[in-house]
């Protein structure tokens, strides 16, 4: 069955967006040595489940993709998001039997979800 194996974030200011994601999630972001403006994003250890991605300078309007990021505690990460220039689009909500989810916006206007697992969520 096909799985998501990569994501891309578009940014008006990739350096500013890189700082945001590094400060909020501790991701490793580095400029690619290739021929285009592209940054590589490592989100965790290769031995752990998850995907890595990339970031590019925004070129015109493109349909956004919402990625959801698993976190240890939604409340903690909501604070990190707002402390680092992001905003909350939809506040923390329960997903019954699964956990808690909030939608946020980064410094470039991209919307993403943050979720922590809690089977007791109602």
Buried (B, 14 or more C-beta within 10 A) or exposed (E): EEEEEEBBBBBEEBEEBBBBBBBBBEBEBEEEEEEEEBBBBEBBEEEEEEEBBBBBBBEEEEEEEEBEBBBEEBEEBBEBBEEBBBEBEEEBEEEEEEBBBBBBBBBBEBBBBBBBEBEEBE
